[in-house]
Amino acid sequence: MDLVVGRIGKAHGIRGEVNVGVRTDEPDERFAVGAVLRTDPAERGPLTVRSQRFVSGQKLVLGFDEVPDRTVAETLQGTMLVIGIDELPELDDDDDFYDHELIGMQAQTEDGELIGEVVDVVHGPGGDTLAIKASGRGREILVPFVRDIVPTVDRSTRTMTLTPPEGLLEL
């Protein structure tokens, strides 16, 4: 299984650099000079990082050995940069999770009542939020991913238990 760590956006300048939408917590490591990244679609890569810099403190700009100029860079727009899950480091804490471990899990109440399936993990400045597709309701419920509300996550059964405050599931 592959995980997306970045998405190539528009070309940046005339030297073959591209803007990259970062989708990893470790951009300095994943996009270090010399790193080789596989691509989706596969025929556009692999790509070897030639240069890496952040513009305005946030926007990542990468140059690749295989991309000599803007013309070639423009052909990469929309390309996903991927790694295999086997390339991820082991997590030190049992309370830490990769997004792909949570997505697809069944969320239930303490009584075992099915709430729905986790379809996304939204990372924001206030913390992580689980997007859960409500079972039988056809809508998404956003649940803060904090221990008070999600006290149990069981990797082996692919389930999590929620203790939502009153009204959270009705919003």
Secondary structure, DSSP 8 states (H G I E B T S, - for coil): -EEEEEEEEEEETTTTEEEEEE-SS-HHHHT-TT-EEEEESGGG--EEEEEEEEETTTEEEEEETT--SHHHHHTTTT-EEEEEGGGS---SSTT---HHHHTT-EEEETT--EEEEEEEEEEETTEEEEEEEETTT-SEEEEE--TTT--EEETTTTEEEE---TTGGG-
